[in-house]
Amino acid sequence: MKRSSLARWPCSIARTMDLLGDWWTPLVLRESFYGIRRFDEFQRTLGIARNTLTERLTRLVAEGLLEKQMYQEKPLRYEYVLTEKGRDFFAVLLAMTRWGDRWLSGMDGPPVTMHHDTCGHEAQAEVVCSACGEHLTSDDVTMRFGPGYPERLKKVPEVRRRFAGQGG
């Protein structure tokens, strides 16, 4: 059964999940940040089926997160390199890591830590306001209609209730 596409939903979370599609895609991207570039390396480190990996890499290239670069002519072989769009996904992985470290780590602590090379300290991802630098939590953020929210949906009663009294 084919799943419904979320690509046109007026929600960046839904659109991102539509692109990711499953748990393998963020893991392929994680491996890219660890420096993995070649098909066989991805396959070996993840233990992913070749056909599944082919589908994920093809999608990540089509969506512009990875770029295919030839590294051998005979036989023809490619490696997969993060694009600017792909490198920008690092913040998403860091946020997922932060949550997993807090809620899923065992008594021994997080399985991987992040060392910030610039300042020399261990670091964790933080979600802060881009204007004032304060931490953002669900208690102090109000969701509002953005400029890309479809006008036709703003009139739907369920949508109006979701954004009621929120300056949308």
N, C-alpha and C positions, 0 to 999 in steps of 0.2 A: 504494500500500500504506500503510495507516494504521499509525503507529508505536504501540508499547505505551506506556501511561501510567506514569509514575514517581511520580505524585502521592501514592500511598499507601505508597511505600517508607519504611522506617524509616531514612531518611538525608536530612539537610537539603540535601546537595549534589544528590542525585537529585531531590528535590522542587523545588529551585530551577531545575535544568536542565529539568524538566518544564514549569515556568512559562515559562522563557525560550524554549524550543523551537528556536531557531535563532539565527543571528548578527544578524539585524535587530533583535530585541527589545532587547538591550543598547545598540545604536546609537541606537535611538529614545529610550531613556532618557538616553543621553549627550547627545543634542541637547536634551532637556528641561532638563538641567542647564546647557546653554549659553543657555537662555532661549527656545528654540523652543516655540511653543504651538499653532500653527495647521497644519492638514492640509497646505495647499499649501507651507508653509515646510519641514515635514518632508520632503515629497516632493521638493522642489527641492534641499535640502541633501544628502539621502541618495541621490538618484537611484533611489529604490525604486519599484517598480510600485505603482500606486494600490490595486489589490486586495490586495496584500501588506500595504501600510501600513494599510489599513482593518482587516484581520484582526489585525494587531499592536496597533493602538490599541484595538480592541474588546476584545481579551484583557487588555490592561493596565488598562483601565477595569473590566472584570469582576473582575479580581484585586485591584483596589483600589490600584494603584500610580499611576494617573492618574485625574483626575476631569474629566468633560466639563462645561464651563461655556459657556452661550450668550453670544455677544458681538454677535450681529446677528439681528434677527427676520425681515427680508425682504431677501433670502432667508435662511432659518434657517441660521445658522452657529455652530459651536462651536470652542472652543479646549480644549486638553488641559493640565491643570495637575497638577503633582506633588502627591500626598498625603503624609502623614507616612510611610506605608509606602514610597512611591516615593522620598522624600528619603532614607530610611534605606538605600536601595540604593546611595547614593553611595560608601559604604565598599567595596562590592564592586567598583565601577568603579575606585576608587583602587588596590585590591589588584591588579587586572588590569593597570592602568597601570604599577604598580611592576615587575611581572614583565616586561611587554613592554618597558619602558625598559631593563631589565637585559639581556634576552636577545634582543630583536628590533631594538633601535635600531642604526642604522648608525654609521659613524665620526663623523658629525656630532653624534651625541647624540640625546637624546629629542626627538620632534617637538613636544611640548607640555610645559611645566613648570607647576608649581603654586606660586603665590605665596600664602603664609599671611598674610592681611590683618591678623590680630590681632598677630602679632609682627614682620611685615615681612620675613620670610625666605622663600627658596625651600624647598619642603617635599616630602617623599616619604611615602607611606603606610608605616606600620610595623604589624606585628602583634605586640601585646604582651599579656601576661597581665593580665586585668582586676583581679586581686587584688594582684599585686606590681609590675607594670609592666615586668617583664623581657621581652625578645624571646622569641617562641615559634618554635621550629623543630621539624621532624618528629623530630629526635633526642631532644628533651626533653619530648615530649607522649605520653601514653598514652590511647588511645581506650577509653572505658568505656560500658557501657549507661547511657543516660539514662532519666529517669522516663517518657518517652514510647515507649520501645522495647517492642514487643509481647511479652508473656510467652510466647505460643505460639512465637515465633521464637527465643527464648533457648534452647530445647531442641533446635533443629536442629543436627546435628553440625558442619556447615560454619560456622555462626554461632558456635558454641561455640569452634571452633578459632581463629576470627578474634580473639575476645576472651579467649582462654586466658591465664591467669596475669596478667590485667590488672585484677584487682579488680572485674570486671564482675559 
